Amino acid sequence: MTPMTLGVGGFALLLTMMGARIPIGLAMLVIGAVGSMLIMGPMGILNGLKTLPYEHFSSHTLSIIPLFLLMGQFAARAGLSRSMFQAANDWLGHLRGGLAMSTIGACGAFGAICGSSLATAATMTQVALPEMERQGYRGSLATGSLAAGGTLGILIPPSVVLVIYAILAEQNINEMFAAALVPGLFAAISYMLAISVFVRLFPDSAPSKPKTPMGERLRSLIRVWPGAAIFILVIGGIYTGIFTPTEAAAVGAVATGILAFIQGGLRWEGLRDCLLETAITSAMIFFIVLGASIFNSFLALTQLPQMTAGWIVGLEISPWIILAGILLCYLILGCFMDSLSMILLTVPIFLPIMMGMDFGMPATDVAIWFGILSLVVVEVGMITPPVGLNIFIIHSMAPRVPLMEIFKGILPFLAADIVRVILLVSFPAITLWFVYFLY
């Protein structure tokens, strides 16, 4: 059996194992190890296993992941999700659909600190859904805005998935964070516009409420300013070069920990739970990274990514058509897989294809632009029927809302996402201008 045949068979077997619900980290590790052994022999893979884990996990760069995860745990203990939602509600709640817009704003703000789509959706559902139900919001709009708002956690920096992509694509983490900021804010604004249009077409879906007095609005800003200050400190420190991303993650974790302690949400038991949850999640991510590294080493031995890239480039098809096909694959995979697993699985195959195409940009710009496009489409997949992960997270927490109602509530946001993806593909400068402005 030729290495190329092994590569194709290994990839097909991996998809089969994923369909059988075998953890993707374990599936990639087993297939990568067995495939490498068939090519290099037992000693070759054993020598690789002796050095590969150390080379990866002794990297100073990877320490950013547990630090940002710990920062998200402390932020939840500090009650930042509730205070951010309340502040957004005080300023936007008097508009028709304002509470749903507040949910989008709070999801974006909390996602910027948390860095996880699923965690943002789950946390904000607990905070915002009871209030929207109390004020008479239709279940479809309430749950749809929560599912869509949750996707902002993967894109608005700091984001764990962005860090992983930067490492895989050998790109500067600072530049990836800068490139993600404008599309992330664009996503939040487009979701708010979608709500505004929807409630005008269906006025009974979202009542309005009396305008909050200015004094209460200002007090809500005072309550939320510590979280905003931490975000500005972390992201501003990265963009201005005061901190490296790893140093910024450490500063953010310490600052949110102090805030959680002051707010009374972090005592010894809470600290223990935060550290334990961070350790469990970090171990899960690192195990997936290890499995992906071994699987990608196997693919490199088979030359599958290089030969696939060469074959596609040789077809002389328009690069834009190939990009559209790749984004469609991400959209389909996003219905079934979490964002981290998808990025680890596909980037070693898709990125060489993109780098071999002529988009009229330097290779570094293509890598950054493609990374942001990938994350945008991945997040769209997480709210796409029939198996969007965010939808099922929210349905599990709010079983009283029928699943079909949640699917209906997602449709305005999917329309906004389609427009946003078209604009980001058509105008790469939307993604890249802030990078050029800073660096």
Secondary structure by P-SEA (a helix, b strand, c coil): ccaaaaaaaaaaaaaaaaaacccaaaaaaaaaaaaaaaaccaaaaaaaaacaaaaaaaccccaaaaaaaaaaaaaaaaaaaaaaaaaaaaacccccaaaaaaaaaaaaaaaaaaccaaaaaaaaaaccaaaaaaacccaaaaaaaaaaaaaccccccccaaaaaaaaaacccaaaaaaaaaaaaaaaaaaaaaaaaaaaaaccccccccccccaaaaaaaaaaaaaaaaaaaaaaaaaaaccccaaaaaaaaaaaaaaaaaaaccccaaaaaaaaaaaaaaaaaaaaaaaaaaaaaaaaaaaaaaaaaaaaaaaccccaaaaaaaaaaaaaaaaacccaaaaaaaccccaaaaaaaccccccaaaaaaaaaaaaaaaaaaaaacccccaaaaaaaaacccccaaaaaaaaaaaaaaaaaaaaaaaaccccccaaaaacc
